[in-house]
Amino acid sequence: MERVQHMTKTAIRRASHIEMNPQTKRNLQELFVNFTLILICLLLIYIIVLLNLCWIDQSTSLPSGL
């Protein structure tokens, strides 16, 4: 267990010292923003589909006289 923790700490230490040029950093930031926006859109679509399914279930369970 200690060996895994040591390897993890070493890897994090090495990764924190990596230098990137500004263009690469900007590209990664834009990629992260795009990925986040796509996740938000997918979540909204999922919620809309769930709401529609609930609405369809409620409308089909109404008595036929209404």
All heavy atoms as TSV, in Angstrom:
chain	resi	resn	atom	element	x	y	z
A	1	MET	N	N	0.820	-1.193	0.000
A	1	MET	CA	C	0.000	0.000	0.000
A	1	MET	C	C	0.865	1.259	0.000
A	1	MET	O	O	0.581	2.209	-0.696
A	1	MET	CB	C	-0.925	-0.047	1.226
A	1	MET	CG	C	-1.914	1.066	1.266
A	1	MET	SD	S	-3.109	0.880	-0.054
A	1	MET	CE	C	-4.181	2.215	0.278
A	2	GLU	N	N	1.920	1.230	0.798
A	2	GLU	CA	C	2.806	2.390	0.856
A	2	GLU	C	C	3.481	2.633	-0.490
A	2	GLU	O	O	3.692	3.783	-0.887
A	2	GLU	CB	C	3.873	2.191	1.942
A	2	GLU	CG	C	3.330	2.310	3.342
A	2	GLU	CD	C	4.433	2.172	4.377
A	2	GLU	OE1	O	5.595	2.488	4.054
A	2	GLU	OE2	O	4.116	1.737	5.496
A	3	ARG	N	N	3.793	1.545	-1.180
A	3	ARG	CA	C	4.450	1.682	-2.478
A	3	ARG	C	C	3.512	2.358	-3.480
A	3	ARG	O	O	3.934	3.226	-4.247
A	3	ARG	CB	C	4.872	0.305	-2.984
A	3	ARG	CG	C	5.634	0.379	-4.276
A	3	ARG	CD	C	6.187	-0.960	-4.685
A	3	ARG	NE	N	6.920	-0.833	-5.922
A	3	ARG	CZ	C	7.009	-1.752	-6.838
A	3	ARG	NH1	N	6.428	-2.919	-6.647
A	3	ARG	NH2	N	7.685	-1.554	-7.940
A	4	VAL	N	N	2.246	1.983	-3.452
A	4	VAL	CA	C	1.266	2.594	-4.361
A	4	VAL	C	C	1.115	4.075	-4.038
A	4	VAL	O	O	1.082	4.922	-4.943
A	4	VAL	CB	C	-0.092	1.863	-4.253
A	4	VAL	CG1	C	-1.163	2.585	-5.051
A	4	VAL	CG2	C	0.039	0.422	-4.717
A	5	GLN	N	N	1.032	4.411	-2.752
A	5	GLN	CA	C	0.918	5.813	-2.359
A	5	GLN	C	C	2.155	6.601	-2.790
A	5	GLN	O	O	2.033	7.735	-3.270
A	5	GLN	CB	C	0.733	5.925	-0.848
A	5	GLN	CG	C	-0.631	5.469	-0.372
A	5	GLN	CD	C	-0.758	5.518	1.145
A	5	GLN	OE1	O	0.238	5.633	1.856
A	5	GLN	NE2	N	-1.985	5.409	1.628
A	6	HIS	N	N	3.320	6.004	-2.630
A	6	HIS	CA	C	4.553	6.681	-3.034
A	6	HIS	C	C	4.568	6.906	-4.548
A	6	HIS	O	O	4.916	7.998	-5.015
A	6	HIS	CB	C	5.771	5.859	-2.606
A	6	HIS	CG	C	7.069	6.422	-3.079
A	6	HIS	ND1	N	7.595	7.583	-2.557
A	6	HIS	CD2	C	7.938	6.009	-4.047
A	6	HIS	CE1	C	8.735	7.856	-3.185
A	6	HIS	NE2	N	8.969	6.903	-4.082
A	7	MET	N	N	4.172	5.890	-5.319
A	7	MET	CA	C	4.141	6.027	-6.778
A	7	MET	C	C	3.131	7.094	-7.203
A	7	MET	O	O	3.392	7.888	-8.113
A	7	MET	CB	C	3.795	4.683	-7.427
A	7	MET	CG	C	4.902	3.652	-7.325
A	7	MET	SD	S	4.422	2.021	-7.899
A	7	MET	CE	C	3.939	2.351	-9.562
A	8	THR	N	N	1.984	7.131	-6.521
A	8	THR	CA	C	0.966	8.129	-6.848
A	8	THR	C	C	1.477	9.533	-6.551
A	8	THR	O	O	1.328	10.452	-7.376
A	8	THR	CB	C	-0.322	7.851	-6.041
A	8	THR	OG1	O	-0.747	6.526	-6.300
A	8	THR	CG2	C	-1.410	8.824	-6.416
A	9	LYS	N	N	2.068	9.715	-5.383
A	9	LYS	CA	C	2.606	11.032	-5.021
A	9	LYS	C	C	3.700	11.454	-5.989
A	9	LYS	O	O	3.774	12.615	-6.398
A	9	LYS	CB	C	3.147	11.015	-3.589
A	9	LYS	CG	C	2.065	10.988	-2.541
A	9	LYS	CD	C	2.659	10.942	-1.147
A	9	LYS	CE	C	1.577	10.829	-0.092
A	9	LYS	NZ	N	2.127	10.735	1.259
A	10	THR	N	N	4.556	10.531	-6.371
A	10	THR	CA	C	5.629	10.841	-7.323
A	10	THR	C	C	5.053	11.250	-8.673
A	10	THR	O	O	5.515	12.218	-9.284
A	10	THR	CB	C	6.557	9.626	-7.484
A	10	THR	OG1	O	7.035	9.232	-6.205
A	10	THR	CG2	C	7.724	9.949	-8.384
A	11	ALA	N	N	4.048	10.526	-9.130
A	11	ALA	CA	C	3.436	10.843	-10.423
A	11	ALA	C	C	2.761	12.209	-10.383
A	11	ALA	O	O	2.868	12.994	-11.336
A	11	ALA	CB	C	2.424	9.769	-10.800
A	12	ILE	N	N	2.080	12.507	-9.292
A	12	ILE	CA	C	1.423	13.818	-9.172
A	12	ILE	C	C	2.468	14.928	-9.130
A	12	ILE	O	O	2.307	15.979	-9.760
A	12	ILE	CB	C	0.526	13.854	-7.909
A	12	ILE	CG1	C	-0.674	12.934	-8.104
A	12	ILE	CG2	C	0.080	15.268	-7.589
A	12	ILE	CD1	C	-1.515	12.741	-6.868
A	13	ARG	N	N	3.541	14.688	-8.407
A	13	ARG	CA	C	4.610	15.692	-8.325
A	13	ARG	C	C	5.216	15.954	-9.703
A	13	ARG	O	O	5.443	17.097	-10.095
A	13	ARG	CB	C	5.686	15.224	-7.335
A	13	ARG	CG	C	6.599	16.334	-6.889
A	13	ARG	CD	C	7.603	15.878	-5.834
A	13	ARG	NE	N	6.998	15.131	-4.736
A	13	ARG	CZ	C	7.295	13.865	-4.416
A	13	ARG	NH1	N	8.197	13.196	-5.113
A	13	ARG	NH2	N	6.704	13.263	-3.405
A	14	ARG	N	N	5.454	14.867	-10.459
A	14	ARG	CA	C	6.011	15.023	-11.811
A	14	ARG	C	C	5.040	15.741	-12.725
A	14	ARG	O	O	5.423	16.610	-13.502
A	14	ARG	CB	C	6.360	13.661	-12.403
A	14	ARG	CG	C	7.804	13.270	-12.154
A	14	ARG	CD	C	8.165	12.042	-12.942
A	14	ARG	NE	N	8.034	10.884	-12.062
A	14	ARG	CZ	C	7.534	9.723	-12.408
A	14	ARG	NH1	N	7.103	9.520	-13.629
A	14	ARG	NH2	N	7.450	8.742	-11.555
A	15	ALA	N	N	3.766	15.396	-12.636
A	15	ALA	CA	C	2.769	15.996	-13.517
A	15	ALA	C	C	2.572	17.477	-13.206
A	15	ALA	O	O	2.278	18.269	-14.103
A	15	ALA	CB	C	1.443	15.258	-13.389
A	16	SER	N	N	2.745	17.864	-11.955
A	16	SER	CA	C	2.534	19.270	-11.601
A	16	SER	C	C	3.679	20.159	-12.094
A	16	SER	O	O	3.525	21.374	-12.166
A	16	SER	CB	C	2.373	19.414	-10.094
A	16	SER	OG	O	3.573	19.072	-9.434
A	17	HIS	N	N	4.799	19.556	-12.452
A	17	HIS	CA	C	5.941	20.342	-12.918
A	17	HIS	C	C	6.043	20.407	-14.441
A	17	HIS	O	O	6.979	20.996	-14.974
A	17	HIS	CB	C	7.248	19.783	-12.344
A	17	HIS	CG	C	7.373	19.981	-10.872
A	17	HIS	ND1	N	7.471	21.218	-10.288
A	17	HIS	CD2	C	7.396	19.095	-9.850
A	17	HIS	CE1	C	7.550	21.090	-8.983
A	17	HIS	NE2	N	7.506	19.794	-8.684
A	18	ILE	N	N	5.075	19.815	-15.134
A	18	ILE	CA	C	5.104	19.852	-16.595
A	18	ILE	C	C	4.724	21.250	-17.064
A	18	ILE	O	O	3.723	21.811	-16.628
A	18	ILE	CB	C	4.135	18.801	-17.190
A	18	ILE	CG1	C	4.616	17.392	-16.852
A	18	ILE	CG2	C	4.004	18.978	-18.699
A	18	ILE	CD1	C	3.641	16.309	-17.273
A	19	GLU	N	N	5.529	21.812	-17.946
A	19	GLU	CA	C	5.232	23.138	-18.483
A	19	GLU	C	C	4.610	22.997	-19.860
A	19	GLU	O	O	5.018	22.165	-20.660
A	19	GLU	CB	C	6.511	23.973	-18.569
A	19	GLU	CG	C	7.104	24.309	-17.218
A	19	GLU	CD	C	8.296	25.225	-17.345
A	19	GLU	OE1	O	8.445	25.864	-18.406
A	19	GLU	OE2	O	9.082	25.288	-16.387
A	20	MET	N	N	3.592	23.824	-20.117
A	20	MET	CA	C	2.928	23.821	-21.418
A	20	MET	C	C	3.001	25.216	-21.998
A	20	MET	O	O	2.985	26.212	-21.262
A	20	MET	CB	C	1.444	23.438	-21.256
A	20	MET	CG	C	1.199	21.998	-20.937
A	20	MET	SD	S	-0.553	21.636	-20.979
A	20	MET	CE	C	-1.029	22.225	-19.373
A	21	ASN	N	N	3.040	25.262	-23.319
A	21	ASN	CA	C	2.996	26.582	-23.925
A	21	ASN	C	C	1.567	27.111	-23.852
A	21	ASN	O	O	0.615	26.354	-23.682
A	21	ASN	CB	C	3.552	26.565	-25.354
A	21	ASN	CG	C	2.737	25.698	-26.286
A	21	ASN	OD1	O	1.569	25.430	-26.036
A	21	ASN	ND2	N	3.355	25.269	-27.369
A	22	PRO	N	N	1.379	28.414	-23.956
A	22	PRO	CA	C	0.054	29.016	-23.779
A	22	PRO	C	C	-0.997	28.482	-24.760
A	22	PRO	O	O	-2.167	28.334	-24.397
A	22	PRO	CB	C	0.295	30.501	-24.003
A	22	PRO	CG	C	1.732	30.706	-23.719
A	22	PRO	CD	C	2.413	29.433	-24.111
A	23	GLN	N	N	-0.595	28.186	-25.985
A	23	GLN	CA	C	-1.554	27.689	-26.979
A	23	GLN	C	C	-2.113	26.329	-26.562
A	23	GLN	O	O	-3.317	26.087	-26.641
A	23	GLN	CB	C	-0.881	27.591	-28.358
A	23	GLN	CG	C	-1.804	27.119	-29.465
A	23	GLN	CD	C	-2.894	28.133	-29.760
A	23	GLN	OE1	O	-2.667	29.332	-29.670
A	23	GLN	NE2	N	-4.073	27.648	-30.091
A	24	THR	N	N	-1.249	25.454	-26.075
A	24	THR	CA	C	-1.692	24.139	-25.623
A	24	THR	C	C	-2.609	24.268	-24.416
A	24	THR	O	O	-3.647	23.601	-24.325
A	24	THR	CB	C	-0.477	23.266	-25.257
A	24	THR	OG1	O	0.393	23.192	-26.380
A	24	THR	CG2	C	-0.900	21.883	-24.853
A	25	LYS	N	N	-2.255	25.161	-23.496
A	25	LYS	CA	C	-3.080	25.370	-22.314
A	25	LYS	C	C	-4.460	25.894	-22.705
A	25	LYS	O	O	-5.482	25.436	-22.184
A	25	LYS	CB	C	-2.378	26.351	-21.377
A	25	LYS	CG	C	-2.989	26.428	-20.014
A	25	LYS	CD	C	-2.129	27.268	-19.096
A	25	LYS	CE	C	-2.687	27.251	-17.696
A	25	LYS	NZ	N	-1.870	28.012	-16.765
A	26	ARG	N	N	-4.507	26.819	-23.643
A	26	ARG	CA	C	-5.778	27.379	-24.110
A	26	ARG	C	C	-6.611	26.298	-24.793
A	26	ARG	O	O	-7.824	26.206	-24.587
A	26	ARG	CB	C	-5.527	28.544	-25.070
A	26	ARG	CG	C	-6.771	29.347	-25.367
A	26	ARG	CD	C	-6.503	30.581	-26.234
A	26	ARG	NE	N	-5.289	31.287	-25.875
A	26	ARG	CZ	C	-4.239	31.426	-26.692
A	26	ARG	NH1	N	-4.252	30.900	-27.897
A	26	ARG	NH2	N	-3.178	32.097	-26.306
A	27	ASN	N	N	-5.972	25.459	-25.599
A	27	ASN	CA	C	-6.693	24.378	-26.270
A	27	ASN	C	C	-7.298	23.397	-25.269
A	27	ASN	O	O	-8.432	22.945	-25.433
A	27	ASN	CB	C	-5.771	23.631	-27.230
A	27	ASN	CG	C	-5.451	24.442	-28.469
A	27	ASN	OD1	O	-6.121	25.418	-28.773
A	27	ASN	ND2	N	-4.406	24.045	-29.169
A	28	LEU	N	N	-6.546	23.065	-24.230
A	28	LEU	CA	C	-7.058	22.159	-23.205
A	28	LEU	C	C	-8.227	22.783	-22.446
A	28	LEU	O	O	-9.205	22.103	-22.123
A	28	LEU	CB	C	-5.950	21.771	-22.231
A	28	LEU	CG	C	-4.945	20.756	-22.752
A	28	LEU	CD1	C	-3.804	20.566	-21.750
A	28	LEU	CD2	C	-5.628	19.427	-23.013
A	29	GLN	N	N	-8.134	24.083	-22.173
A	29	GLN	CA	C	-9.236	24.760	-21.496
A	29	GLN	C	C	-10.489	24.764	-22.367
A	29	GLN	O	O	-11.596	24.503	-21.877
A	29	GLN	CB	C	-8.844	26.195	-21.139
A	29	GLN	CG	C	-7.847	26.276	-19.993
A	29	GLN	CD	C	-7.343	27.686	-19.763
A	29	GLN	OE1	O	-7.492	28.554	-20.613
A	29	GLN	NE2	N	-6.738	27.910	-18.614
A	30	GLU	N	N	-10.330	25.036	-23.656
A	30	GLU	CA	C	-11.473	25.024	-24.563
A	30	GLU	C	C	-12.062	23.621	-24.686
A	30	GLU	O	O	-13.286	23.450	-24.735
A	30	GLU	CB	C	-11.070	25.553	-25.933
A	30	GLU	CG	C	-10.777	27.043	-25.943
A	30	GLU	CD	C	-10.282	27.537	-27.290
A	30	GLU	OE1	O	-10.242	26.744	-28.250
A	30	GLU	OE2	O	-9.943	28.724	-27.380
A	31	LEU	N	N	-11.205	22.617	-24.721
A	31	LEU	CA	C	-11.675	21.242	-24.783
A	31	LEU	C	C	-12.481	20.880	-23.539
A	31	LEU	O	O	-13.546	20.256	-23.620
A	31	LEU	CB	C	-10.477	20.296	-24.928
A	31	LEU	CG	C	-10.781	18.819	-25.092
A	31	LEU	CD1	C	-11.474	18.579	-26.434
A	31	LEU	CD2	C	-9.508	18.007	-25.009
A	32	PHE	N	N	-12.001	21.306	-22.375
A	32	PHE	CA	C	-12.716	21.053	-21.134
A	32	PHE	C	C	-14.071	21.754	-21.120
A	32	PHE	O	O	-15.082	21.169	-20.709
A	32	PHE	CB	C	-11.866	21.515	-19.945
A	32	PHE	CG	C	-12.544	21.325	-18.615
A	32	PHE	CD1	C	-12.646	20.070	-18.065
A	32	PHE	CD2	C	-13.081	22.412	-17.939
A	32	PHE	CE1	C	-13.277	19.883	-16.836
A	32	PHE	CE2	C	-13.718	22.232	-16.727
A	32	PHE	CZ	C	-13.808	20.971	-16.170
A	33	VAL	N	N	-14.113	22.996	-21.581
A	33	VAL	CA	C	-15.376	23.736	-21.630
A	33	VAL	C	C	-16.354	23.052	-22.576
A	33	VAL	O	O	-17.533	22.872	-22.248
A	33	VAL	CB	C	-15.129	25.205	-22.041
A	33	VAL	CG1	C	-16.436	25.917	-22.360
A	33	VAL	CG2	C	-14.382	25.941	-20.942
A	34	ASN	N	N	-15.878	22.645	-23.749
A	34	ASN	CA	C	-16.752	21.963	-24.706
A	34	ASN	C	C	-17.277	20.650	-24.136
A	34	ASN	O	O	-18.457	20.328	-24.287
A	34	ASN	CB	C	-16.016	21.707	-26.018
A	34	ASN	CG	C	-15.774	22.986	-26.800
A	34	ASN	OD1	O	-16.477	23.982	-26.598
A	34	ASN	ND2	N	-14.790	22.968	-27.665
A	35	PHE	N	N	-16.421	19.912	-23.492
A	35	PHE	CA	C	-16.825	18.646	-22.895
A	35	PHE	C	C	-17.893	18.878	-21.823
A	35	PHE	O	O	-18.892	18.159	-21.750
A	35	PHE	CB	C	-15.594	17.948	-22.300
A	35	PHE	CG	C	-15.891	16.638	-21.647
A	35	PHE	CD1	C	-16.210	15.527	-22.408
A	35	PHE	CD2	C	-15.846	16.518	-20.265
A	35	PHE	CE1	C	-16.481	14.309	-21.800
A	35	PHE	CE2	C	-16.123	15.304	-19.648
A	35	PHE	CZ	C	-16.433	14.195	-20.426
A	36	THR	N	N	-17.687	19.905	-21.005
A	36	THR	CA	C	-18.653	20.231	-19.959
A	36	THR	C	C	-19.993	20.635	-20.559
A	36	THR	O	O	-21.050	20.208	-20.086
A	36	THR	CB	C	-18.104	21.357	-19.067
A	36	THR	OG1	O	-16.822	20.969	-18.565
A	36	THR	CG2	C	-19.045	21.648	-17.907
A	37	LEU	N	N	-19.972	21.436	-21.615
A	37	LEU	CA	C	-21.216	21.849	-22.262
A	37	LEU	C	C	-21.955	20.659	-22.865
A	37	LEU	O	O	-23.185	20.575	-22.787
A	37	LEU	CB	C	-20.930	22.899	-23.337
A	37	LEU	CG	C	-20.514	24.273	-22.820
A	37	LEU	CD1	C	-20.114	25.175	-23.988
A	37	LEU	CD2	C	-21.628	24.905	-22.006
A	38	ILE	N	N	-21.216	19.740	-23.448
A	38	ILE	CA	C	-21.844	18.541	-24.015
A	38	ILE	C	C	-22.494	17.718	-22.906
A	38	ILE	O	O	-23.622	17.233	-23.060
A	38	ILE	CB	C	-20.807	17.704	-24.797
A	38	ILE	CG1	C	-20.434	18.434	-26.091
A	38	ILE	CG2	C	-21.324	16.311	-25.096
A	38	ILE	CD1	C	-19.270	17.830	-26.830
A	39	LEU	N	N	-21.816	17.579	-21.772
A	39	LEU	CA	C	-22.398	16.831	-20.650
A	39	LEU	C	C	-23.669	17.501	-20.139
A	39	LEU	O	O	-24.658	16.834	-19.833
A	39	LEU	CB	C	-21.383	16.697	-19.519
A	39	LEU	CG	C	-20.278	15.681	-19.721
A	39	LEU	CD1	C	-19.348	15.674	-18.506
A	39	LEU	CD2	C	-20.844	14.298	-19.934
A	40	ILE	N	N	-23.657	18.826	-20.054
A	40	ILE	CA	C	-24.846	19.555	-19.596
A	40	ILE	C	C	-26.002	19.346	-20.567
A	40	ILE	O	O	-27.142	19.097	-20.154
A	40	ILE	CB	C	-24.522	21.050	-19.405
A	40	ILE	CG1	C	-23.590	21.226	-18.202
A	40	ILE	CG2	C	-25.794	21.872	-19.230
A	40	ILE	CD1	C	-23.028	22.618	-18.057
A	41	CYS	N	N	-25.720	19.420	-21.863
A	41	CYS	CA	C	-26.770	19.210	-22.871
A	41	CYS	C	C	-27.333	17.793	-22.788
A	41	CYS	O	O	-28.552	17.606	-22.859
A	41	CYS	CB	C	-26.231	19.476	-24.268
A	41	CYS	SG	S	-25.921	21.223	-24.584
A	42	LEU	N	N	-26.474	16.812	-22.630
A	42	LEU	CA	C	-26.951	15.432	-22.511
A	42	LEU	C	C	-27.804	15.251	-21.263
A	42	LEU	O	O	-28.822	14.550	-21.288
A	42	LEU	CB	C	-25.771	14.458	-22.496
A	42	LEU	CG	C	-25.046	14.271	-23.827
A	42	LEU	CD1	C	-23.808	13.412	-23.629
A	42	LEU	CD2	C	-25.965	13.655	-24.853
A	43	LEU	N	N	-27.411	15.886	-20.177
A	43	LEU	CA	C	-28.196	15.805	-18.950
A	43	LEU	C	C	-29.571	16.444	-19.140
A	43	LEU	O	O	-30.585	15.894	-18.700
A	43	LEU	CB	C	-27.445	16.483	-17.804
A	43	LEU	CG	C	-28.130	16.477	-16.442
A	43	LEU	CD1	C	-28.295	15.049	-15.945
A	43	LEU	CD2	C	-27.344	17.301	-15.455
A	44	LEU	N	N	-29.615	17.590	-19.808
A	44	LEU	CA	C	-30.893	18.239	-20.076
A	44	LEU	C	C	-31.783	17.381	-20.965
A	44	LEU	O	O	-32.991	17.262	-20.729
A	44	LEU	CB	C	-30.669	19.611	-20.716
A	44	LEU	CG	C	-30.143	20.696	-19.779
A	44	LEU	CD1	C	-29.815	21.956	-20.562
A	44	LEU	CD2	C	-31.139	20.991	-18.684
A	45	ILE	N	N	-31.207	16.774	-21.989
A	45	ILE	CA	C	-31.979	15.892	-22.871
A	45	ILE	C	C	-32.528	14.719	-22.067
A	45	ILE	O	O	-33.692	14.338	-22.216
A	45	ILE	CB	C	-31.109	15.411	-24.050
A	45	ILE	CG1	C	-30.824	16.576	-24.993
A	45	ILE	CG2	C	-31.768	14.263	-24.798
A	45	ILE	CD1	C	-29.776	16.278	-26.035
A	46	TYR	N	N	-31.707	14.163	-21.188
A	46	TYR	CA	C	-32.139	13.036	-20.360
A	46	TYR	C	C	-33.311	13.447	-19.463
A	46	TYR	O	O	-34.295	12.722	-19.336
A	46	TYR	CB	C	-30.950	12.552	-19.527
A	46	TYR	CG	C	-31.266	11.414	-18.594
A	46	TYR	CD1	C	-31.483	10.137	-19.082
A	46	TYR	CD2	C	-31.335	11.629	-17.218
A	46	TYR	CE1	C	-31.772	9.087	-18.225
A	46	TYR	CE2	C	-31.625	10.588	-16.355
A	46	TYR	CZ	C	-31.839	9.321	-16.867
A	46	TYR	OH	O	-32.120	8.287	-16.020
A	47	ILE	N	N	-33.214	14.621	-18.856
A	47	ILE	CA	C	-34.290	15.104	-17.988
A	47	ILE	C	C	-35.565	15.330	-18.790
A	47	ILE	O	O	-36.660	14.959	-18.347
A	47	ILE	CB	C	-33.848	16.394	-17.261
A	47	ILE	CG1	C	-32.773	16.058	-16.226
A	47	ILE	CG2	C	-35.034	17.088	-16.596
A	47	ILE	CD1	C	-32.107	17.265	-15.617
A	48	ILE	N	N	-35.456	15.922	-19.976
A	48	ILE	CA	C	-36.632	16.159	-20.810
A	48	ILE	C	C	-37.290	14.838	-21.198
A	48	ILE	O	O	-38.507	14.703	-21.159
A	48	ILE	CB	C	-36.246	16.986	-22.047
A	48	ILE	CG1	C	-35.891	18.408	-21.622
A	48	ILE	CG2	C	-37.353	16.985	-23.091
A	48	ILE	CD1	C	-35.257	19.250	-22.707
A	49	VAL	N	N	-36.486	13.854	-21.567
A	49	VAL	CA	C	-37.040	12.545	-21.935
A	49	VAL	C	C	-37.745	11.916	-20.735
A	49	VAL	O	O	-38.852	11.370	-20.865
A	49	VAL	CB	C	-35.929	11.617	-22.482
A	49	VAL	CG1	C	-36.403	10.186	-22.583
A	49	VAL	CG2	C	-35.455	12.118	-23.835
A	50	LEU	N	N	-37.131	11.999	-19.556
A	50	LEU	CA	C	-37.770	11.439	-18.365
A	50	LEU	C	C	-39.085	12.145	-18.059
A	50	LEU	O	O	-40.083	11.504	-17.714
A	50	LEU	CB	C	-36.842	11.543	-17.158
A	50	LEU	CG	C	-35.730	10.514	-17.065
A	50	LEU	CD1	C	-34.916	10.749	-15.798
A	50	LEU	CD2	C	-36.286	9.111	-17.059
A	51	LEU	N	N	-39.101	13.468	-18.171
A	51	LEU	CA	C	-40.335	14.211	-17.917
A	51	LEU	C	C	-41.414	13.839	-18.920
A	51	LEU	O	O	-42.587	13.704	-18.567
A	51	LEU	CB	C	-40.063	15.714	-17.946
A	51	LEU	CG	C	-39.272	16.266	-16.759
A	51	LEU	CD1	C	-38.966	17.737	-16.972
A	51	LEU	CD2	C	-40.023	16.058	-15.462
A	52	ASN	N	N	-41.032	13.667	-20.169
A	52	ASN	CA	C	-42.004	13.265	-21.188
A	52	ASN	C	C	-42.543	11.873	-20.903
A	52	ASN	O	O	-43.740	11.620	-21.064
A	52	ASN	CB	C	-41.389	13.309	-22.585
A	52	ASN	CG	C	-41.326	14.718	-23.132
A	52	ASN	OD1	O	-42.135	15.558	-22.764
A	52	ASN	ND2	N	-40.366	14.966	-23.995
A	53	LEU	N	N	-41.694	10.972	-20.463
A	53	LEU	CA	C	-42.153	9.622	-20.144
A	53	LEU	C	C	-43.118	9.652	-18.965
A	53	LEU	O	O	-44.132	8.957	-18.969
A	53	LEU	CB	C	-40.970	8.709	-19.842
A	53	LEU	CG	C	-40.107	8.310	-21.042
A	53	LEU	CD1	C	-38.914	7.484	-20.568
A	53	LEU	CD2	C	-40.911	7.540	-22.061
A	54	CYS	N	N	-42.827	10.469	-17.963
A	54	CYS	CA	C	-43.735	10.595	-16.824
A	54	CYS	C	C	-45.064	11.188	-17.268
A	54	CYS	O	O	-46.129	10.756	-16.844
A	54	CYS	CB	C	-43.112	11.463	-15.732
A	54	CYS	SG	S	-41.730	10.686	-14.902
A	55	TRP	N	N	-45.021	12.191	-18.129
A	55	TRP	CA	C	-46.238	12.828	-18.611
A	55	TRP	C	C	-47.071	11.848	-19.431
A	55	TRP	O	O	-48.290	11.801	-19.301
A	55	TRP	CB	C	-45.881	14.056	-19.449
A	55	TRP	CG	C	-47.086	14.809	-19.914
A	55	TRP	CD1	C	-47.856	15.643	-19.184
A	55	TRP	CD2	C	-47.664	14.768	-21.217
A	55	TRP	NE1	N	-48.876	16.138	-19.951
A	55	TRP	CE2	C	-48.783	15.617	-21.199
A	55	TRP	CE3	C	-47.337	14.085	-22.381
A	55	TRP	CZ2	C	-49.573	15.795	-22.318
A	55	TRP	CZ3	C	-48.126	14.279	-23.490
A	55	TRP	CH2	C	-49.236	15.126	-23.464
A	56	ILE	N	N	-46.409	11.043	-20.259
A	56	ILE	CA	C	-47.114	10.036	-21.071
A	56	ILE	C	C	-47.760	8.995	-20.151
A	56	ILE	O	O	-48.898	8.598	-20.349
A	56	ILE	CB	C	-46.152	9.375	-22.076
A	56	ILE	CG1	C	-45.775	10.379	-23.169
A	56	ILE	CG2	C	-46.764	8.138	-22.696
A	56	ILE	CD1	C	-44.664	9.910	-24.084
A	57	ASP	N	N	-47.041	8.563	-19.104
A	57	ASP	CA	C	-47.593	7.590	-18.163
A	57	ASP	C	C	-48.824	8.149	-17.452
A	57	ASP	O	O	-49.821	7.456	-17.279
A	57	ASP	CB	C	-46.549	7.180	-17.127
A	57	ASP	CG	C	-45.494	6.248	-17.702
A	57	ASP	OD1	O	-45.745	5.681	-18.792
A	57	ASP	OD2	O	-44.442	6.096	-17.069
A	58	GLN	N	N	-48.768	9.412	-17.058
A	58	GLN	CA	C	-49.899	10.015	-16.369
A	58	GLN	C	C	-51.092	10.192	-17.303
A	58	GLN	O	O	-52.231	9.991	-16.914
A	58	GLN	CB	C	-49.499	11.359	-15.781
A	58	GLN	CG	C	-48.585	11.237	-14.576
A	58	GLN	CD	C	-48.152	12.584	-14.053
A	58	GLN	OE1	O	-48.474	13.619	-14.617
A	58	GLN	NE2	N	-47.392	12.569	-12.966
A	59	SER	N	N	-50.824	10.553	-18.550
A	59	SER	CA	C	-51.936	10.784	-19.480
A	59	SER	C	C	-52.601	9.473	-19.889
A	59	SER	O	O	-53.788	9.447	-20.188
A	59	SER	CB	C	-51.442	11.549	-20.713
A	59	SER	OG	O	-50.531	10.769	-21.436
A	60	THR	N	N	-51.857	8.378	-19.890
A	60	THR	CA	C	-52.460	7.096	-20.257
A	60	THR	C	C	-53.208	6.473	-19.084
A	60	THR	O	O	-54.035	5.603	-19.283
A	60	THR	CB	C	-51.402	6.108	-20.770
A	60	THR	OG1	O	-50.399	5.941	-19.772
A	60	THR	CG2	C	-50.782	6.586	-22.054
A	61	SER	N	N	-52.915	6.913	-17.849
A	61	SER	CA	C	-53.584	6.324	-16.696
A	61	SER	C	C	-54.858	7.065	-16.328
A	61	SER	O	O	-55.520	6.707	-15.365
A	61	SER	CB	C	-52.625	6.304	-15.496
A	61	SER	OG	O	-52.318	7.620	-15.109
A	62	LEU	N	N	-55.228	8.117	-17.055
A	62	LEU	CA	C	-56.471	8.844	-16.784
A	62	LEU	C	C	-57.669	7.967	-17.141
A	62	LEU	O	O	-57.610	7.175	-18.083
A	62	LEU	CB	C	-56.509	10.140	-17.601
A	62	LEU	CG	C	-55.514	11.230	-17.215
A	62	LEU	CD1	C	-55.602	12.386	-18.193
A	62	LEU	CD2	C	-55.769	11.715	-15.814
A	63	PRO	N	N	-58.750	8.134	-16.413
A	63	PRO	CA	C	-59.966	7.395	-16.767
A	63	PRO	C	C	-60.445	7.779	-18.154
A	63	PRO	O	O	-60.254	8.902	-18.604
A	63	PRO	CB	C	-60.976	7.827	-15.696
A	63	PRO	CG	C	-60.174	8.424	-14.607
A	63	PRO	CD	C	-58.898	8.912	-15.199
A	64	SER	N	N	-61.066	6.837	-18.854
A	64	SER	CA	C	-61.478	7.082	-20.233
A	64	SER	C	C	-62.610	8.090	-20.351
A	64	SER	O	O	-62.847	8.642	-21.395
A	64	SER	CB	C	-61.881	5.764	-20.902
A	64	SER	OG	O	-62.950	5.193	-20.176
A	65	GLY	N	N	-63.322	8.374	-19.266
A	65	GLY	CA	C	-64.414	9.336	-19.294
A	65	GLY	C	C	-63.948	10.778	-19.297
A	65	GLY	O	O	-64.721	11.682	-19.562
A	66	LEU	N	N	-62.696	11.025	-18.992
A	66	LEU	CA	C	-62.194	12.422	-18.926
A	66	LEU	C	C	-61.655	12.883	-20.242
A	66	LEU	O	O	-61.073	12.338	-21.017
A	66	LEU	CB	C	-61.138	12.569	-17.841
A	66	LEU	CG	C	-61.643	12.371	-16.423
A	66	LEU	CD1	C	-60.469	12.521	-15.458
A	66	LEU	CD2	C	-62.694	13.409	-16.058
